């Protein structure tokens, strides 16, 4: 999954959003598979400003203190060369960290969070290493002997884990207080290197599969109610997957209400995943809308989020996903057709609607 070539064609950094009031970084997307080098230029032409990137800890730190930075170097270099910020969401625990797997298989054990003892210390060390390399004072931007010579577009925010209210991502079962503990440790580790780097909470899915007791209306009050928790993060995040715009609006309004009621009303909110599939619609598959349905829902959702940017204190939105992966996912039926481009790299109508909102070019 690692692509190591640097983009050859660089795009100037002068592009601006379609609406001047939006902060830089508002328009985002997330790849399912690593983009080819040429695709970064197309993102820049479309005025993509943020690339949300999965960073799997055991894939980078292969043994204690042994780092393979090649994939992250590729992403930060290719993104920076095209004026795009990277929002890493850091996830996964290596086997050598020594978490209690409680009989889980190795793949599931990777989803046991590093919240205790040596594993927590190793997690903090890894976050410090990431910020020390890619943050505002990072060595990646000052090294003169490597192969990269790109504009300075440092890491400014780190997202901690992914959908921790879901048993798929948080084993053996979701626990708001445990997640709060992970966020506190992450904040302190990041701040020790550069306190200007912001901490973004993991995006929550409204009603996780097989985790009905930890839907966001249950999980968030317990999380926000943890003692002094609000001082340890800067931006909340949400994944409002909904079958209709009416339902989408209701979900985000509920999210903002939960934030108000639990003492974090002034925190910003980042929609770090939103999307629909373009495969032919199917009964009981509310996120699969067909080619035209995908385009229509992108337009309607983007219009809604732009109109509510101020009142909902939105930091930005990230479309899931950039390109179809060419494979199916057992637990995410819409994901295989969620891309703005098909598996061959040909644009869908939704891509044209995306760039109409961002003020970019579809070419």
C-alpha positions in Angstrom: 0.0 0.0 0.0 3.1 2.2 0.1 3.7 4.5 -2.8 7.2 6.1 -2.6 7.5 8.4 -5.7 7.2 12.1 -5.1 4.8 14.1 -7.3 6.7 15.6 -10.2 4.3 18.3 -11.1 3.9 20.9 -8.4 0.8 23.2 -8.1 1.2 26.8 -6.9 0.1 27.5 -3.3 -2.0 30.5 -4.2 -5.5 28.9 -4.5 -8.2 30.1 -2.2 -11.6 28.7 -1.1 -14.7 29.7 -2.9 -15.9 31.7 0.1 -13.3 33.8 1.8 -14.7 33.4 5.3 -13.8 29.7 5.4 -10.6 29.0 7.2 -7.8 27.4 5.3 -8.2 23.6 5.5 -12.0 23.6 5.5 -12.3 21.5 2.3 -11.0 18.0 2.9 -11.1 14.4 1.7 -9.8 11.0 2.7 -8.3 8.3 0.5 -9.1 4.7 1.1 -6.0 3.5 -0.8 -2.8 5.6 -1.1 -3.1 8.0 -4.1 -0.7 7.8 -7.0 1.7 10.8 -7.1 -0.2 12.4 -10.0 -3.4 12.4 -8.0 -2.1 15.0 -5.6 -2.0 17.6 -8.4 -5.6 16.9 -9.2 -6.5 17.4 -5.6 -4.8 20.7 -5.6 -6.6 21.7 -8.8 -9.8 20.9 -7.1 -8.8 23.1 -4.1 -8.7 20.2 -1.7 -7.1 21.8 1.4 -6.9 19.0 3.9 -6.0 15.3 3.4 -7.2 13.1 6.3 -4.7 10.3 6.6 -4.8 7.0 8.5 -1.5 6.5 10.4 -1.3 3.0 11.8 1.2 3.1 14.7 2.6 -0.5 14.2 3.1 0.2 10.5 5.4 3.1 11.3 7.1 2.1 14.5 8.0 -1.5 13.6 9.9 -2.1 16.8 10.5 0.1 19.9 12.2 3.2 18.6 12.6 1.8 15.1 10.6 4.0 12.6 9.8 3.5 8.9 8.8 7.1 7.8 8.7 6.4 4.1 5.0 6.4 3.6 4.4 9.4 5.8 7.3 11.3 4.1 5.6 10.6 0.8 2.3 11.9 2.0 3.6 15.0 3.7 5.9 15.8 0.8 3.3 15.2 -1.9 0.7 17.1 0.0 2.9 20.1 0.8 4.1 20.3 -2.8 0.5 20.9 -3.7 -0.5 23.2 -0.8 -2.5 20.5 1.0 -2.4 20.1 4.8 -2.3 16.6 6.3 -4.6 15.7 9.2 -3.3 12.3 10.5 -5.6 10.2 12.6 -3.4 7.9 14.6 -4.6 4.4 15.4 -3.6 0.9 16.3 -1.3 -0.7 18.8 1.7 -2.8 17.9 2.1 -6.3 19.4 5.4 -5.3 21.1 3.6 -2.6 23.2 2.3 -5.3 25.5 -1.4 -4.6 25.8 -3.6 -7.2 27.4 -5.3 -8.8 24.4 -7.7 -10.9 26.5 -7.6 -13.8 24.1 -8.3 -11.7 21.0 -6.7 -12.7 17.7 -3.7 -10.5 16.5 -5.8 -8.3 14.2 -8.3 -7.6 16.9 -5.5 -7.0 19.5 -4.2 -4.2 17.3 -7.5 -2.4 18.3 -6.9 -2.7 22.0 -6.0 0.9 23.0 -2.6 1.7 24.7 -4.1 3.2 27.9 -2.1 1.6 30.6 1.5 1.2 31.7 4.3 0.7 29.2 1.9 0.7 26.2 0.7 4.2 27.2 4.3 5.5 27.5 5.1 3.9 24.1 2.1 5.6 22.5 3.2 9.0 23.9 6.7 8.4 22.6 5.3 7.7 19.1 3.2 10.9 19.1 6.2 12.9 20.2 8.2 11.4 17.3 5.5 12.2 14.8 5.2 15.9 15.9 9.0 16.2 16.1 9.3 15.1 12.5 6.3 16.8 10.8 5.1 19.5 13.2 5.9 23.3 12.9 9.5 22.7 14.2 9.8 19.3 12.6 13.0 17.9 11.2 11.3 17.0 8.0 11.1 20.6 7.0 14.6 21.5 7.9 16.6 18.5 6.7 18.8 19.4 3.7 20.2 16.0 2.9 17.0 14.1 2.0 15.3 13.8 -1.4 12.5 16.3 -0.5 12.5 20.0 -1.2 8.9 21.1 -0.7 7.0 24.1 0.7 6.6 24.4 4.4 3.1 23.0 5.2 3.6 21.4 8.6 1.3 19.3 10.7 -1.0 21.5 12.7 -3.5 19.0 14.1 -3.5 15.4 15.2 -6.7 13.3 15.5 -6.6 10.7 18.2 -7.9 7.2 17.2 -11.0 6.5 15.1 -14.6 5.9 16.2 -13.8 4.8 19.7 -17.5 4.3 20.5 -17.5 1.3 18.1 -16.4 -2.2 19.2 -14.8 -2.6 15.8 -12.2 0.0 16.6 -12.0 -0.2 20.4 -11.5 -3.6 21.9 -12.6 -5.4 23.9 -15.5 -2.9 24.2 -15.9 0.9 24.1 -15.2 2.8 27.2 -15.5 6.6 27.4 -13.3 7.0 30.4 -10.6 4.9 28.7 -10.8 7.1 25.6 -10.5 10.2 27.8 -7.4 8.8 29.3 -5.9 8.2 25.9 -6.7 11.8 24.9 -5.1 13.2 28.0 -1.9 11.2 27.4 -1.9 12.3 23.8 -2.4 15.9 24.6 0.5 16.0 27.0 2.8 14.1 24.6 2.0 16.5 21.7 2.2 19.6 23.9 5.6 18.6 25.2 7.0 18.9 21.6 4.9 21.8 20.3 1.9 23.2 22.2 0.6 24.9 19.1 -0.4 21.6 17.5 -4.1 21.0 18.2 -5.7 17.8 19.4 -8.7 16.6 17.5 -11.0 14.0 19.0 -11.8 10.9 17.1 -14.9 11.1 14.9 -17.9 9.3 16.2 -20.4 7.3 14.2 -24.0 8.0 15.4 -25.0 4.4 16.0 -22.0 2.0 15.7 -22.7 -1.5 14.5 -22.8 -4.0 17.3 -22.3 -1.2 19.8 -25.9 0.1 20.4 -25.2 1.0 24.0 -22.4 3.4 23.0 -24.2 5.6 20.4 -23.1 9.2 20.5 -25.9 10.3 22.7 -24.7 7.8 25.4 -20.9 8.0 24.8 -20.4 11.7 24.6 -21.9 12.8 27.9 -19.7 10.3 29.7 -16.7 11.4 27.7 -17.2 15.1 28.2 -18.2 14.5 31.8 -14.7 13.1 32.6 -13.0 15.4 35.1 -11.2 18.3 33.4 -11.4 16.6 30.1 -12.2 19.7 28.0 -8.8 21.2 28.6 -7.1 18.3 26.7 -8.6 18.7 23.3 -9.2 21.6 20.8 -11.7 20.2 18.3 -14.4 17.6 18.5 -15.2 15.4 15.4 -18.2 13.6 14.0 -19.0 11.2 11.2 -22.7 12.0 10.5 -23.6 9.2 8.1 -27.2 9.6 7.3 -29.7 8.4 4.6 -31.1 11.9 4.0 -30.2 15.6 4.5 -33.0 15.9 7.1 -31.4 13.1 9.1 -28.0 14.6 8.6 -29.2 18.0 10.0 -30.7 16.3 13.0 -27.6 14.4 13.8 -25.3 17.4 13.7 -27.8 19.5 15.7 -27.9 16.7 18.3 -24.1 16.7 18.4 -24.0 20.4 19.0 -26.6 20.1 21.7 -24.6 17.4 23.4 -21.6 19.7 23.3 -23.6 22.6 24.8 -25.1 20.5 27.6 -21.8 19.0 28.6 -19.7 22.2 28.9 -17.8 22.2 25.5 -20.1 24.5 23.6 -17.2 26.8 22.5 -15.2 24.0 21.0 -15.1 23.7 17.2 -16.6 20.6 15.4 -14.9 18.9 12.4 -16.9 16.6 10.1 -14.0 14.3 9.5 -16.0 11.8 7.4 -19.1 12.3 5.3 -20.2 10.5 2.2 -22.5 8.3 0.2 -21.9 5.4 -2.3 -22.6 5.7 -6.0 -23.5 2.0 -6.6 -27.1 1.2 -7.7 -29.4 1.8 -4.8 -30.5 -1.2 -2.8 -33.3 -1.8 -0.2 -32.1 -1.3 3.4 -28.8 0.3 2.2 -29.5 4.0 3.1 -25.9 5.2 2.2 -25.9 3.7 -1.3 -27.6 6.3 -3.6 -26.5 5.7 -7.2 -24.4 8.0 -9.4 -26.9 10.9 -9.4 -27.9 10.4 -5.8 -24.4 10.6 -4.6 -23.9 13.9 -6.5 -27.2 15.4 -5.2 -26.4 14.5 -1.6 -22.9 15.9 -1.8 -24.3 19.2 -3.1 -27.1 19.3 -0.5 -24.8 18.4 2.4 -22.1 20.8 1.4 -24.7 23.6 1.0 -26.0 22.8 4.5 -22.6 22.7 6.1 -21.5 25.9 4.5 -24.7 27.7 5.6 -24.2 26.5 9.2 -20.4 26.9 9.3 -20.6 29.7 11.8 -23.5 28.6 14.0 -22.3 25.0 14.2 -18.6 26.2 14.7 -17.4 24.0 11.9 -13.7 23.6 11.5 -14.1 21.8 8.1 -15.5 18.8 6.3 -13.8 15.7 4.9 -15.4 13.7 2.1 -15.1 10.0 2.3 -13.6 9.0 -0.1 -11.2 10.2 -2.9 -11.3 7.1 -5.2 -13.1 3.8 -5.2 -10.8 1.1 -3.9 -11.8 -1.8 -6.2 -12.7 -4.0 -3.3 -15.7 -4.7 -1.0 -15.8 -4.2 2.7 -17.9 -6.6 4.8 -18.8 -4.0 7.5 -19.1 -0.9 5.2 -21.3 -1.7 2.2 -21.2 1.8 0.7 -17.4 2.3 1.0 -16.6 0.4 -2.2 -18.4 3.1 -4.2 -17.9 6.2 -2.0 -15.2 7.7 -4.1 -15.3 10.9 -6.1 -13.5 8.9 -8.8 -14.1 5.3 -9.9 -11.5 2.6 -9.6 -10.0 3.6 -12.9 -9.5 7.2 -11.9 -12.4 8.6 -14.0 -14.4 11.4 -12.3 -17.9 10.9 -11.2 -20.5 13.7 -11.3 -19.9 14.2 -7.5 -16.4 15.4 -8.2 -17.7 18.2 -10.4 -20.1 19.2 -7.6 -17.2 19.0 -5.1 -15.1 21.5 -7.0 -18.0 23.8 -7.7 -18.2 24.2 -3.9 -14.5 24.6 -3.3 -13.9 27.0 -6.3 -11.4 24.6 -7.8 -11.0 23.1 -11.3 -12.2 19.5 -12.1 -9.1 18.9 -14.4 
